[in-house]
Amino acid sequence: EAEVAQSPRYKITEKSQAVAFWCDPISGHATLYWYRQILGQGPELLVQFQDESVVDDSQLPKDRFSAERLKGVDSTLKIQPAELGDSAMYLCASSLTNQYEQYFGPGTRLTVT
Amino acid sequence: AQSVTQLDSHVSVSEGTPVLLRCNYSSSYSPSLFWYVQHPNKGLQLLLKYTSAATLVKGINGFEAEFKKSETSFHLTKPSAHMSDAAEYFCVVWPNSGGYQKVTFGTGTKLQVIP
């Protein structure tokens, strides 16, 4: 069964350092989502791509976060510099175009010290 | 504007007894509704979905949910809880508003199953 891949699974970094997360969606899924999930809360959408274009990044803290999906396949989410409040689970999901059923990866657990 | 409210942050049941996780939504449109489950340190897995077909929806692992438009509810049920059901459950709404669709997640309900 096809799955969304994410790496790394766990990341510990010091504040002010740069960190990057990678996501490889299910083959053929043109829509890709990055979510942040703070412990005890529901996922919050950070950015949504349709192919290589950003559809929604209204909740992305653009002073420190960036996301790209250069060839419309895999994607990278970067934080620079990391802050203590960025500690969270970062989830990637993908879906077919105009389909609401999302498939989630296992997530990256970020701890900022 | 849309919103989704999961009425209980924690639910505790004994193994073998019924499960009820409550979800109410608010939407200006006829939404599509989903339930996802998340086990500790894992991603979210789709349990079931409502997309304007039958109002009683059956999902995986014996779960089902009923869409009640008059009550704006989409409660998740299971007749008999199993230990492996212990996880966090999220109710999700898509507005079906046309154009760009923005998803809204509930805050989650943590299900504890007592042996």
Interface residues (C-beta under 8 A of the other chain):
Chain A: V4 Q6 G40 Q41 G42 P43 E44 L45 V55 D56 M89 L91 A93 Y100 E101 Q102 Y103 F104 G105 P106 G107 R109
Chain B: S32 F34 Y36 N41 K42 G43 L44 Q45 L46 K49 T51 F90 W94 Y100 Q101 K102 V103 F105 G106 T107 G108
